[in-house]
Amino acid sequence: MNDLAHVPSGTRIFVDASVLALHFTGHPELGPPCRDFLERCASREIEGYTSVVAASETIHRVMVNEARTSLRFATSPETVNYLKRHPEAVKGLRHHLAVASKIYHLGVKILPVSYKDLHRSNQVRQQVGLLTNDSLIVAVMQRHRLRHLATHDRDFARVSTLHIWGPTLLSP
C-alpha cells in the first residue's frame, strides 16, 4: 500500500468508506493523513470519487461512533445491538446527518451504483474473494475507469489492477 500523502496531483481516485470514516470520526493517528488527502480533493488537486454504497457505509460508521462515544459502549457491535433495540437513541444522533453534504463539500463526487455494477460485482467476488460492498466498489471503479483507490482496507490488495493508497501513521 502506497502512502496516501504521495498521491500525484491530477489523479482520479476512488475514496473508500474507511478513509472517509477515519476523517469524519477524527481517528487520532490515521485521521490527520486522511484529512490532508481530502483537503487535496477539496482543492481539486486530486479528483475524488466514491459511491452511494461507500457514502452510506461512512454515514453508518459515523453514526455508530457517535453513539458508542456518547453511550460509552466498548465495541461497535455492542453499540449497533443497542441502537437496533432503542430507535429513540438513533433519533438523538446528529453527526451522521451532515456526512453526505460534507463529502460533497470535500469535492468527492458520489457515484450511483447500477444494476450492471451488482452483476459485475458477482464476478469480482468469484475472482478475488472480496465481500459484497468491496466488490461493488471495484465494479463501480471499473465502470468509471478508475484505477486508484484510497483505502485503509488491505483486502483490496487482491485486485491486481488497482493502485492502492492508504493513510500511514505520522512519525513521532
Secondary structure, 3 states (H helix, E strand, C coil): CEEHHHCCCCCEEEECHHHHHHHHCCCCCCHHHHHHHHHHHHCCCCEEEEEHHHHHHHHHHHHHHHHHHHHCCCCHHHHHHHHHHCHHHHHCCCHHHHHHHHHHHCCEEEECCCHHHHHHHHHHHHHHCCCHHHHHHHHHHHHCCCCEEECCCHHHHHCCCCEEEECCCCCC
